[in-house]
Amino acid sequence: MAYIGNQVTTVPFITDTFSGNGTATSFGALTRAPAGSASIAVYVSGAYKTPGSDYTVSGTQITFAVAPASGTNNIVVLHLGSGSVTQ
């Protein structure tokens, strides 16, 4: 299919992963500072976390209301809005 304008090239989301230990509630540093809590999608052990109630963000630091369970790379942060670029 032909495009008018710049060709869209897809790129993967910027992703940060952390390992919970059952006691720590604060993690960082994120790859980049999101505009706010809703600018990232956060999953702990595959379960989506709600921005503002399950976690907050300050700069490149994410703080959970409840400490995530122990696990290797069980905290996944997807930075939204970086799914495509133009060339």
ZIMO-V658980 format. One record per pair of residues at least 12 apart in sequence whose C-alpha atoms are under 10 Angstrom apart, sorted by sequence separation. I is the first residue (numbers start at 1). J is the second residue. D is the distance in whole Angstrom. If there is no record, write none. Layout:
BEGIN
I/J/D  I/J/D
END
This chain:
BEGIN
16/28/9  18/30/10  38/50/8  39/51/9  42/54/9  52/64/9  53/65/7  54/66/7  16/29/9  17/30/9  37/50/9  38/51/6  42/55/9  51/64/10  52/65/9  53/66/10  54/67/10  16/30/6  37/51/5  38/52/8  15/30/9  16/31/7  36/51/9  37/52/6  49/64/9  62/77/9  14/30/10  15/31/8  16/32/10  36/52/9  37/53/10  14/31/8  37/54/10  40/57/9  14/32/9  37/55/8  38/56/9  39/57/10  37/56/6  38/57/9  36/56/8  37/57/6  42/62/10  36/57/6  37/58/9  35/57/9  36/58/8  34/57/8  35/58/9  36/59/9  45/68/9  20/44/9  33/57/8  34/58/9  35/59/9  44/68/7  45/69/8  15/40/10  17/42/10  19/44/9  20/45/10  33/58/8  34/59/7  37/62/9  44/69/8  45/70/9  14/40/10  15/41/10  16/42/10  17/43/10  18/44/9  19/45/10  33/59/5  34/60/7  45/71/8  15/42/10  17/44/10  30/57/10  32/59/8  33/60/5  34/61/10  44/71/9  45/72/10  47/74/10  32/60/6  33/61/8  45/73/9  46/74/8  47/75/9  48/76/10  26/55/9  28/57/10  30/59/8  31/60/7  32/61/10  33/62/10  44/73/9  45/74/5  46/75/8  47/76/10  25/55/9  26/56/10  27/57/10  28/58/10  29/59/9  30/60/5  31/61/10  44/74/6  45/75/6  46/76/8  26/57/10  28/59/9  29/60/5  30/61/6  43/74/8  44/75/5  45/76/8  28/60/6  29/61/6  30/62/8  43/75/6  44/76/6  27/60/9  28/61/5  29/62/8  42/75/7  43/76/5  44/77/9  27/61/6  28/62/6  42/76/6  43/77/7  26/61/7  27/62/5  28/63/9  41/76/8  42/77/5  43/78/9  26/62/6  27/63/6  40/76/10  41/77/6  42/78/6  25/62/8  26/63/4  27/64/8  40/77/6  41/78/5  42/79/9  25/63/5  26/64/6  40/78/5  41/79/7  24/63/9  25/64/5  26/65/9  39/78/9  40/79/5  41/80/7  24/64/9  25/65/7  26/66/10  39/79/6  40/80/5  25/66/6  26/67/8  38/79/10  39/80/6  40/81/9  24/66/9  25/67/5  26/68/10  38/80/9  39/81/8  23/66/9  24/67/5  25/68/7  22/66/9  23/67/5  24/68/7  35/79/10  22/67/5  23/68/7  24/69/9  34/79/7  21/67/8  22/68/5  23/69/8  24/70/10  31/77/10  33/79/9  34/80/9  20/67/8  21/68/7  22/69/4  23/70/8  30/77/8  32/79/8  20/68/5  21/69/6  22/70/5  27/75/10  31/79/9  19/68/9  20/69/5  21/70/4  22/71/9  30/79/9  19/69/9  20/70/5  21/71/7  19/70/7  20/71/5  21/72/9  19/71/6  20/72/7  18/71/9  19/72/5  20/73/7  21/74/10  18/72/7  19/73/4  20/74/7  17/72/9  18/73/5  19/74/6  20/75/7  17/73/5  18/74/7  19/75/6  16/73/9  17/74/7  18/75/5  19/76/9  17/75/5  18/76/7  16/75/8  17/76/5  18/77/8  16/76/6  17/77/6  15/76/7  16/77/5  17/78/9  15/77/6  16/78/7  14/77/8  15/78/5  16/79/8  13/77/10  14/78/6  15/79/6  13/78/6  14/79/5  15/80/9  12/78/10  13/79/6  14/80/8  12/79/10  13/80/7  14/81/9  13/81/8  14/82/7  13/82/6  14/83/8  12/82/8  13/83/5  11/82/8  12/83/6  13/84/9  10/82/9  11/83/6  12/84/8  10/83/6  11/84/5  9/83/9  10/84/5  11/85/7  9/84/6  10/85/7  8/84/7  9/85/6  10/86/9  8/85/6  9/86/6  7/85/9  8/86/5  9/87/7  6/85/10  7/86/6  8/87/7  6/86/6  7/87/6  5/86/9  6/87/6  5/87/10
END
